[in-house]
Amino acid sequence: MRHDLVLNNDKKVIFLILDGVGDIPNPEFSHQTPLEAAKKPNMDDLAARTGVLGRIIPVDVGVTPGSGPGHLSLFGYDPFEYEIGRGVLEVLGLNMDLQDGDLAARANFCTIRDGVVTDRRAGRIATEETVRLCAKIREALPRVEGVEVIISPGKSHRFALIFRGKGLSDHLTDGDPHKDNKPVRYATPKDNDAEFACRVVNTFMENVMDLLKGEKVANGALLRGFSTKPAIPPFASNYGMKALALATYPMYRGIAKVLGMDVKEEPRDYAEMVAMLRNSYEAYQFFFLHIKETDLAGEDGNFPEKVKAIENVDRIIPEIYALNPQVLVITGDHSTPCPLKGHSWHPVPLLLVTRTGERDGAAFHEKNCVTGSIGTLYSKQLMSLVLAHGLKLDKYGA
């Protein structure tokens, strides 16, 4: 979009992002989607009274997006032009000190039996267990191949790593089979410059397996999303809005930090998230609220749990809308259909609550979004539409 058309005003915009909310009709549940089955009177009321519906394509038709590209495109950045590695997002979200030349990686503990990864998430071990295991690794493996290893625990089975030393490249494949019941997979170089980085990463993985061989569940580590510090235009420069992010998971705080958004401390629950939003409302024009539970349920293939997650979010809608934003967007970064137990290429349902008087008069779910007045957009086009509804775009031409 033409950023020179952006107008500065104090009208508020809220993005409520239900991670992985999109789904497909499920034959086991009357061919409904979780969004269709959920009792969500507040979302449906807004959709009927003052909302317009549509769908967004996160990256391209048929392309399954990761969370990084999914969110970048939501904020108007072409994910093919601006590629930010998942490792960078993870380490920034954990407030780790990422420096030029560092190699960042996201990681998680896993269960390995006879060379096969039987559970990529190690049963979603408690965060306290991850803290213990990270401390054990930190003490035993401060350096690998002369490269400093900096490790920080995240939530549940997740943690993040920074490899700090000379000659590191991010041109390597993931050390992760990406599916359960597959053999352990090590990183491989994409070019000659990454051979040393591969040796560092694979040696680390082997050393961790040896160190944790006595653990009953979490006896290995998978590494992926290798990346280095990116250069990307700040959100505020593009859109003339001071932005605040409220998210419980490190990666999404990392995305916000890469874009120059302010990031508050992790909210303990939805009530605290809304309180933080309310207390910061006068100081910002744009708010990014991230909800993870919908995605977790989709990845587990748990239809009732995804329904419950949507219903839990619906309860906080009145408090959010009571702040009187000019535009409230409720959507997701990608679809995570329960039948597929993972991210997918399916378009994501979109509800845009506006003050223009427009409305589609229909409940918010995938089937209604197909025929919504917005139509189907690429996610990277959403910010232009939001700015227009926020009265933040000037007329083009005479």
N, C-alpha and C positions, 0 to 999 in steps of 0.2 A: 504494500500500500504506500501511498504518498505521505510520508511523515510530515511534510511541510503543510499539510492540510489540518493537522491536529490543532485544536483550540484548547487553551488552558481555562478550565473552570473548576469549581469546587464540588461539582456533582459527583456522587459516590457510585462506584461500581463494585459489586461483590460477585466473585466466582466461587461457587460451592461445588467442589469437584468430588464426586463419588467415584473413587477409583474403580475401574473395571465394571461400572454399573450396567453397561450394555450386555444383552443376552439374546438367546434365540428361543423360540417356542419349545417347550419341553413336554414330550408325549407322556411322561410319567406324572405330570401335573396339569392335566387338561389342556395341553398345548399352550400353556401360558408362559410368559417370562416372569422372573421375580418382580420386576417393576410393575407388571400388570397384576400380579397376584397380591402384592403388598397393599395393606390398608394404610393409605397415606392421604388422609383428607386435606391436609394443609397444602401439599404440593398440587394436588388435583384441583383444589379451590383456586389457587393462584393461576394455574394453567387455564381454568375455565373463565375466570373473571378478567384477567389482565395479562395473559401469557400467550406467546406464539411458540409453535412447535416446529421441529425439524430434525435433521440428522447431520452429524459431522463425520468426515472421513479423516482419521488422524494423520496418515502419511500419504497413501495413495490407494487406489482401488486394488483390493486383493492383498495388500501388504499388511502383515501383522506387526504392529509397533511395540517397541519397548516403552517403558514408562518415561524415559528421558525424552525421546522424540515425541511421544504423545503429549507431554506437558509443554515442550517447546512450541509445538504447533498451536496449542491452545492460546499461547501468549503472542501469537502472530509471527513466530520465527519459522522460516522454512526449514524443516528438519533435515532436508538433503543438503542445504547450504551450511547450516550450523549443527555440527555433530559434536555432542558433549558425551564423553564416556561415562558409563555408569559408575566407575570407580571414583572419578572426580566428584560426582554428585554425592556419593556415599561418604567420602572423607570430609567434604565440606559440611555436610549435614551433621557430622559428629564433631564439628569444630576442631578438626585436625589441621595442623599447619602445613598446607600444601605449598611447596616452593617450586620455582622454575627448575626443570630437570627431574623432578620427582616422578615416579611411576606409581599411580594410584590403582587400587583394585578393590572391588567388593568381594566379600567372601562369606561362606557359611560352613558351619560344621555339618558333617554328614555321617552316615553309617556305611561302613565298608565290610563286606564279607567275602573272603577268598578272591579279592581283586575286583569285586563287583560292587557298585554303589547301590545298595538296597533301599536307602532312604536319603534323598538329597537334603532333607531338612532335619535329619537326626531327631525325628519325632517332635519337631518344634520345641526343643528343650527350653527350659526357663531361662530368662535373661541372666539370672544369678549364676547359672551353670556356665553360660558363655563368658561372663566376667571371670570366673575361676579359670576356665580353660585358656582364655587370652593371657591372663597373668602367668600361667604355667609356660606358655609359648614364649612370652616376652622375656622371661628369666632364662630360658634354655636357648633361645635363638635370637640374640640381639643383632647378629650379623649373619649374612649368607653370601658366600663368594666375595667377601669383602664389602658387601653392600649393607647399609644399615636397614633394619627392619623395624618399622613403627606400626604398632597394632592397637586398635581400639575396639572394644565390644559395642555392638548395637543392640537391637531388640531381638529377643528370642534367640534363634540359632545364628543370627547374622553378625558379622563383624567387618571391619575395613582395615586395609593395609596401605602403608606408604613404603615403597622401596626407595632409598635415597643413596645415590652414588653416581659415579660417572659412567657414561656409555649406555644408559638405559633407553629403550625405545618401547613405544606402545603398539608396535606393529606385530602383535602376536595373537594367536587364537586363544579361546577360553580353555582353562584347565577344568572343564566341567562337561559331563556327558549330556546335561540338560534334561535327562529323563532317568527315572528310577530303573533299577535292574539292568543297567548298562555297565560295561567295564570302566574302571578309572581312566579318565582321559587327561593327558598332560597338554600343556601349551606347546604350540609349534610356531616357528617364526614365519612371518609373511614375507620377509626379505632378510638379506644378510645382516642388516643393521640390528635386527632383533634377536640374533642368536645368543648374545650374552644375557639379555633380559630373560629369554626362555630358560636358560640354564639356571639363573637365579630363582625364577618362579618354580620350576620343577624340583629343584633341590629343596626349596622350602616345603613344598607339598610332601615330598618323601620324608623329610625330617619330622614334619608334623605327624605323619602316619606312624612313624617309629616312636615318637614321643607319646602318642595317645593310644598305643596299641593295647593298653590295659583298660581303657575306658569301655564300658558296656555298650553305650549308644553312640556317642560322639567320638569316633576314633579316626576321623579324617577331616580334611578341609578341601573345599572347592573354590577356585579363584576365577574370576571373570571380570569383564568390563574394564580391561586395562586401558588406562588413559592418562594423559598429561594435561597440564593447566591450559584452558582454552582462552581464546580472545573472542568476545561477543559483545555487541552493542547493548548498553544498559537499557532496561525497561523504561526508566524515567525519561531518558533521552528520546526514546522512540515515541512515547505517548503523553509526555507532560504530566504524568501522574506519579505521586509518591505512593509506593506500594508496600503493603505489609503481608507477610505470609504467616499462617498459623497451621502447623502440621505436627503430627506426632511421630512420623517416621523420618529418619535422617536424610534419606535420599531426596525427599521432597523439599526439605529445608535447604538441601544442597542446590537443587534447581533454582530456588528463590535467590540464594546467595550469588550464584553465577550470574543471574540477571540483575543483581544490584538491589534486590528488594530487602527491606528490613525483615528480620526474622526474630520473632519472640521465642522465649523459652517454650519447651514442649508442654502443651496443655495436658492435664491429667485425664480429662474426660470432655464430653461435649459441652457440659455446663460451663466448665472453665474456659473452653474455647470461645463460647459466646460472650462470657464476661470479658475476656481479653479483647474481643472485637469491639464490644461496647465501650470499654475504657480507652481504646485507641482511636475511636471513630472520627474525632475531630481533626486528628493529626495527619490523616491519609485520605487519598481519593480512591485507591484501588486496594481490594482485599482478596487474598487467595486463601481459601479454607479447604484443607485436604482431609478427606475421609478414606481410611484404608480398609475398613472392615468388609465393604462390599467386594473388594478384590480378593481378599483372603478366602471368603466363602466361595467365590467363583472358582478359585484355584483348587479348593478342596472338593468341588462338585457338589456342594451342600446347598441345595435349592432353599430349604426352609430357613437356613441360617442367613442366606442372602436376602430373603424376604424380611427377616427380622432386622437385619442391618439397615435396610431402606426405611423400615418403620421407625427405627430408633432415630434416624436423621430427621424424619418428618416431624418429630416432636419439637425440634428446635427451630423449625421454619418460622413460626409466628414471632419469636424473639428476634430473629435475623431481619425479617421483613419490617418489623416495627421500627427499625432504625431508618426507614424511609429511603432506601437507595434509589437512585434514578434507574439503575439496571441491576437485576439479580439474574445471574446465569446459573442454572443447575444442569450439570452434564457430567461426563466422565472423560478420562484421558484415552480410553480404549474400551473395548468390550472384553469381558472375561466370562464366556458362557459356561454355565455349570456342566452341560454335557461334554464340553471339550476340556475342562479342568485347566485352562490356561488362556493367555491372551489370544485374540483372534482378529481377523480382518474385517469383522462386521462393523457397519456404521454405528455410531454412538447416539443414543437419544439425546435431544437437546430441548430444554425449556428456557426461554428468554422472557423474563417478566419485565414489562416495560411500562412507561408512563404515557405513551402516545395515544392510548385508547384502543389500540389493536388487541384482538384476542381471537383465538381459534375455538374457544368454547368446548374443549375436550380434555379428558383426563390425560395425565402424563405417562405414557408408556410407548414402547417401540412401535406398536401397530398404528397408533394415532400419529406418531412422529413421521411415519412414512408419508402421510397425506397432509402434514402440517404446512402452514403458509410460508415458512422459511425455506422449505425444500431441503435438498442435500448439498452441503457445502464441504469444502476442505477445511479442516480445523484451522489452518493458517489464515483463513478468511474471516474467522469468527470475530477477531478483535476489531476489524473494520466495521462490522455490523453493530457490535457493542458500542463502539465510539459514536456511531451515528445515532443510536437510540439514547446515548448519554449526552447528546447535543454537543459533542466534542470534535466534530468534523466540519470544516468550512466548506463552502460551495467551491466546486472546481470549475474554473473558467468564467467567462463573462455571462 
